[in-house]
């Protein structure tokens, strides 16, 4: 399982760079300052959680349990819901402001992912393996 998280993190990391460059060079002259800030927030949170996903993939080798797997899936869901909704909101325009209602669900996924990551590390020592 850890390998798929690492591969997904690498692909989402490459996408973060491409999407960020597109925003900086292709959208800067099209979007107003507020929309560009929203777009940059989406890129930033995507990139932060690419590292969280990669960390989960690496830590899974030492802490292989369901909470670690759930952490990875929550980070992916958070990227899709949080960053994805902000990208769409920015590019679709005011007619699609309802997309902003999806963004907090992505934030909850990010928080849940971090909590599962912590619990997955903590709980591994309780399985009797002796490793903390």
Secondary structure, 3 states (H helix, E strand, C coil): CHHHHHHHHHHHHHHHHHHHHHHHHHHCCCCCHHHHHHHHHHHHHHHHHHHHHHHHHHHHCCCCCHHHHHHHHHHHHHHHHHHHHHHHHHHHCHHHHHHHHHHHHHHHHHHHHHHHHHHHHHHHHHHCCCCC
